[in-house]
């Protein structure tokens, strides 16, 4: 099957998405965002994993999730989990996606899938060989502003379009004292 767009996610032919149980890896902003989305879709979230057992327990309590896993191995060993949502720092995506598929779990991974094309190719091949569904989440295209822009173009409100230039601006990391792991080249 390979990696497919998230909106085309088909996890099991005999199951609907509501039959699945998910686990979320990562307790930060995106982990909470995935958990909220899963709850809104009526998908059970079996558990969550943070960078420590304590963070896992805190997130499970805060997000109304039954289990805060102590380790990634504990999550992968949970027979109730069908799909793993990976929302950790980029450098961990490859290893966690690979381990999840090797454990027979479907994967929804935040972008980027891996840190280089060799790792990405290996994951795509593994998904094809196992028949598991694996997807990369590109959530920006579903932001209301982007959907509205698409609708304006589709309605023809702008006439014939010959060229588009755009940018995406965020105010985080504006000050020299601001910090985020994304500014570290090796991360």
C-alpha angles and dihedrals in degrees: 000000000000126000114329135181111280093241089061093051110144108174102179130000092221095044135066119220090256089061091061129090119213135199123202123217110204130042099209129096096301093044089055090045093053091046092052091048092049092049091050090051091051094246116145115240106210096188151333134228126209132180089275137022088250093054089047092054093046092050093046090054094044094047098039094245118150098224135042104192120220094209141010089247088059090053093048091048092055104108091199092066116093101167133028121212109206114205100155130119114300096253090063099050098087097050095042094046092048093048092047093053092045086054090053097255127136114236136221106183129187115237131306101047093203142346097257142013094259091059092043092050091050092052093047090050091048091051090050093048095048097041089229121142114244123178139178118222117232099176098167092079089063096053109122091240091056093046090050091050090052091049092051090053093045092051090053093238090142098044120225111350118217103171139007129199122179146162139196117221127194126180097216116108089026096131126058088237092057115105137193132158088242091076092062109093094211092052 
